Amino acid sequence: MVIEENSSLQRYTSFGCYEIGRYLIRISSTDALLEAIAWSKEKKLPYLVLGSGSNLLFTKSFEGILLKMEIMGIKKTNETATDVFLSVGAGENWHHFVSYCVQKGWGGIENLSLIPGTVGASPIQNIGAYGVEVQETIAAVTAIDTQTNQLTTFNNKECDFGYRESLFKKVKNRYVITEVQFILKKQPQLKTDYGAIKEVLHEKNIKNPSLATISQAIIQIRSSKLPDPHQLGNAGSFFKNPSISKTNFEKLKLSFPTMIAFPISDDVYKISAEWLIEHCGWKGSKKGAVGCYEKQSLVIVNYGQATGKEIFDFSEEIIQSVLQKFAILLEREVTIL
Ligand SMILES: Cc1cc2nc3c(=O)[nH]c(=O)nc-3n(C[C@H](O)[C@H](O)[C@H](O)COP(=O)(O)OP(=O)(O)OC[C@H]3O[C@@H](n4cnc5c(N)ncnc54)[C@H](O)[C@@H]3O)c2cc1C
């Protein structure tokens, strides 16, 4: 077991801040994972699984053990006339996996093209974009239960997926995901009804899109709207879309008629956090090296040498201003440490 000490987290997180990780261990197998967890118990130090660090904000140095997930491999475990079953190592890069499936003609995750991160992190917050959530293609998730050191497999229902939620996010740090099992379709139903996708297909005069054209359209849309973390530190959407009661929404709508929302049940509405933040005047604003991205107000960016604490404080100011203006409490999507 190789233990790296005092690593700068700058290259391990998409925000690119310079906080320090006390210990870092690269995990390339289940055995290596069990050994590292045993060491953390022996040293009585906390551990944290690190994928690509694209949904994490360290507000201070991490005085524990970072388990850098590097379990690799994409295996076809079964195939029927209609479906393909795949088992994928938690350390595989998510977008590479999507591209691999698109190339093979296996559908279901093409709308999730270009989301940064690892396959193992994809069930944690049930990644989603352009009308698709990863839970729709996950058959099961295999994880080490760190309380018992047993390898455990959770079927889709047991993962308890929700909007940017899952069992693994709720029960913090108990399960370390080693593999994710997917079911993909050989004759997929493409999801093209999302406004921006339709526009790109129309622009390119594509009448019968393929998996590849959908994936390319998504890549084009995302590249034009979201900052590339290699150029400008960020973690994608910093906040979740909040849910409020229908009565509350109807009351707010009287004062703010353009407010964007959509019903998720008979009496609950999900409000666009992007709209709320923009209407508090944050879009494109800057404070020192931290800012609210000019093309997408949900994204907080690091323009240079911002510390994690400065980014956190900036997000707190946004939360407070939204609370004051709309009496809605925004919740962070990014995991704060
Ligand atoms: C530019 C940009 C755009 C983005 N767009 C989207 C989007 O459209 N939709 C979306 O849903 N997200 C989006 N995100 C967020 C991010 O890409 C996802 O949350 C991604 O799944 C994080 O993967 P990661 O490997 O970087 O996880 P990390 O950031 O390394 O970890 C995230 C959390 O998961 C835990 N974790 C990671 N791997 C494991 C594992 N194997 N076992 C147990 N716990 C683990 C970590 O401990 C941490 O708590 C975006 C981020 C960026 C920077």
The ligand as a Tripos MOL2 file, in Angstrom:
@<TRIPOS>MOLECULE
LIG
   53    58     1     0     0
SMALL
NO_CHARGES

@<TRIPOS>ATOM
      1 C1        -18.6530   21.2010  -15.2740 C.3       1 LIG1
      2 C2        -19.4750   20.2420  -14.4290 C.ar      1 LIG1
      3 C3        -20.7160   19.8600  -14.8740 C.ar      1 LIG1
      4 C4        -21.4890   18.9600  -14.1140 C.ar      1 LIG1
      5 N1        -22.7060   18.5980  -14.5860 N.ar      1 LIG1
      6 C5        -23.4700   17.7350  -13.8980 C.ar      1 LIG1
      7 C6        -24.7550   17.3210  -14.3990 C.ar      1 LIG1
      8 O1        -25.1740   17.7130  -15.4830 O.2       1 LIG1
      9 N2        -25.4830   16.4580  -13.6420 N.ar      1 LIG1
     10 C7        -25.0290   15.9740  -12.4500 C.ar      1 LIG1
     11 O2        -25.7610   15.1790  -11.8190 O.2       1 LIG1
     12 N3        -23.8210   16.3460  -11.9470 N.ar      1 LIG1
     13 C8        -23.0360   17.2010  -12.6380 C.ar      1 LIG1
     14 N4        -21.8180   17.5940  -12.1380 N.ar      1 LIG1
     15 C9        -21.3660   17.0700  -10.8340 C.3       1 LIG1
     16 C10       -20.4080   15.8520  -10.9420 C.3       1 LIG1
     17 O3        -19.9190   15.7120  -12.2260 O.3       1 LIG1
     18 C11       -21.1120   14.5500  -10.5360 C.3       1 LIG1
     19 O4        -21.6510   14.6540   -9.2390 O.3       1 LIG1
     20 C12       -20.1500   13.3610  -10.5760 C.3       1 LIG1
     21 O5        -20.8690   12.1590  -10.4140 O.3       1 LIG1
     22 C13       -19.0640   13.4260   -9.5110 C.3       1 LIG1
     23 O6        -18.1550   12.3890   -9.7720 O.3       1 LIG1
     24 P1        -16.7180   12.3920   -9.0910 P.3       1 LIG1
     25 O7        -16.0630   11.0980   -9.4340 O.co2     1 LIG1
     26 O8        -15.9820   13.6100   -9.4510 O.co2     1 LIG1
     27 O9        -17.1040   12.3980   -7.5540 O.3       1 LIG1
     28 P2        -16.3950   13.1970   -6.3100 P.3       1 LIG1
     29 O10       -16.5990   14.6440   -6.5420 O.co2     1 LIG1
     30 O11       -14.9780   12.7250   -6.2550 O.co2     1 LIG1
     31 O12       -17.2190   12.6700   -5.1440 O.3       1 LIG1
     32 C14       -18.5490   13.0920   -4.9310 C.3       1 LIG1
     33 C15       -19.1180   12.3790   -3.6830 C.3       1 LIG1
     34 O13       -19.2660   10.9940   -3.9420 O.3       1 LIG1
     35 C16       -18.4670   10.2120   -3.0530 C.3       1 LIG1
     36 N5        -17.9180    9.1180   -3.8530 N.ar      1 LIG1
     37 C17       -17.2530    9.2130   -5.0360 C.ar      1 LIG1
     38 N6        -16.9620    7.9840   -5.4980 N.ar      1 LIG1
     39 C18       -17.4380    7.0960   -4.5980 C.ar      1 LIG1
     40 C19       -17.4320    5.6760   -4.4970 C.ar      1 LIG1
     41 N7        -16.8660    4.8980   -5.4350 N.pl3     1 LIG1
     42 N8        -18.0200    5.0970   -3.4110 N.ar      1 LIG1
     43 C20       -18.5920    5.8480   -2.4340 C.ar      1 LIG1
     44 N9        -18.6160    7.1990   -2.4610 N.ar      1 LIG1
     45 C21       -18.0420    7.8240   -3.5400 C.ar      1 LIG1
     46 C22       -17.3890   11.1680   -2.5300 C.3       1 LIG1
     47 O14       -16.9090   10.7530   -1.2640 O.3       1 LIG1
     48 C23       -18.1810   12.4640   -2.4610 C.3       1 LIG1
     49 O15       -18.9610   12.5200   -1.3070 O.3       1 LIG1
     50 C24       -21.0020   18.4660  -12.8790 C.ar      1 LIG1
     51 C25       -19.7320   18.8690  -12.4410 C.ar      1 LIG1
     52 C26       -18.9620   19.7360  -13.2130 C.ar      1 LIG1
     53 C27       -17.5980   20.1330  -12.7410 C.3       1 LIG1
@<TRIPOS>BOND
     1     1     2 1
     2     2     3 ar
     3     2    52 ar
     4     3     4 ar
     5     4     5 ar
     6     4    50 ar
     7     5     6 ar
     8     6     7 ar
     9     6    13 1
    10     7     8 2
    11     7     9 ar
    12     9    10 ar
    13    10    11 2
    14    10    12 ar
    15    12    13 ar
    16    13    14 ar
    17    14    15 1
    18    14    50 ar
    19    15    16 1
    20    16    17 1
    21    16    18 1
    22    18    19 1
    23    18    20 1
    24    20    21 1
    25    20    22 1
    26    22    23 1
    27    23    24 1
    28    24    25 2
    29    24    26 1
    30    24    27 1
    31    27    28 1
    32    28    29 2
    33    28    30 1
    34    28    31 1
    35    31    32 1
    36    32    33 1
    37    33    34 1
    38    33    48 1
    39    34    35 1
    40    35    36 1
    41    35    46 1
    42    36    37 ar
    43    36    45 ar
    44    37    38 ar
    45    38    39 ar
    46    39    40 ar
    47    39    45 ar
    48    40    41 1
    49    40    42 ar
    50    42    43 ar
    51    43    44 ar
    52    44    45 ar
    53    46    47 1
    54    46    48 1
    55    48    49 1
    56    50    51 ar
    57    51    52 ar
    58    52    53 1
@<TRIPOS>SUBSTRUCTURE
     1 LIG1         1 GROUP 0 **** ****
